[in-house]
Amino acid sequence: MNLSSTKSQRIVFILCLINAIFWLIAQWVDVYQWKIAGAVYELLALFMLFLFVGTFAVTVIQWVKQKASFQSLSFLSLLVLFITFIILWMRE
């Protein structure tokens, strides 16, 4: 599989991974068990929510510009965001 990518697509993909890791760790770890971790989580949560929506919008635009190629890093970014959203939505 040859993933064609530009520098901006790699940056967006890395941001998608960071965002996914943040939300998944926040779901599986009790961040409020430690006061500092809870405070950091609260400070970052709104920013990460905006980042989630922003990276989704940018990724869709990049993917459409590539004529919806399934062998692109934009598609992989969309897949990461979609899987993260499904996991968060299905989790109670």
N, C-alpha and C positions, 0 to 999 in steps of 0.2 A: 504494500500500500504506500504510494508516494503522496505524502501530504504536501500540497503546495501552500506556502505561507509567506506572508510579508511580516515586517517587523511589528506593525500595528496589530496584526492577527495574533502574533505570539504574545504580545503584551496583554491583549484582551483574554487570551486563553489562560495565561498565568493569573490574571485577576479573577477569572471564573473559578479556577482551582482554589485560590485563597479564600474566595467567598464560600465555596462549597465546604471546604475544610472548617471554616469558622462556624457555619450553621450546623454542620453535623456534629462537631465537638460540643457545641452549645446544647444540642439535643440529648446527647448521651452522657454528658458530664454535668453533675449538679454544680453549676457555676456559683450558686449562692451559698455553698458550703463554706467558702472562704470569702471574707469581706472584700478583699482586694480584687479577686477574680470576678466577683459580682459587679463591682464598680467598673472594672475595665469592660466587662461584657455590656453593661448598660451604656457606657460611653460609645462603644463601637457598634452597637446593634443598629441604630438608626442610619449610621454611615454605611454599614454593610447592606442594609435594606435598599438604600438608594443605589449602591454599587451593583446589587443584584439586578435591579430594574434597568440601570444604565448599561451594564454589560450585555444584558439581553437585547436591548434596542440596538446597540452598536453591532452586535453579532448578527442579528437578523439583517441589518443593512449590508454588512460585509458579505454575508452569504448570498443575498439577492444579487449583489454586484458580481459575484462569481458564478452567476447563473445556476444557483442551487446545486453546486457540485458536492457530492457526498464524499469526495476525497479531499476535503479542505479542512483546515484547522478551525474555520468558522463553524462547520457542521459539528465537529467534535466539541467545541465550546457550547453550542446549543444543546448537545446531548448531555453534557455535564450539568448545565443549568436545569434541564428538564428532569433529569434523574434526582437532582437535589430537591427540586420543587416537589416531586412526587413523594420522596421520602419524608419531607417535612409535612406534607399534607396528610399522608397516611398515618403519621405518628400522632399519638394522642396527646 
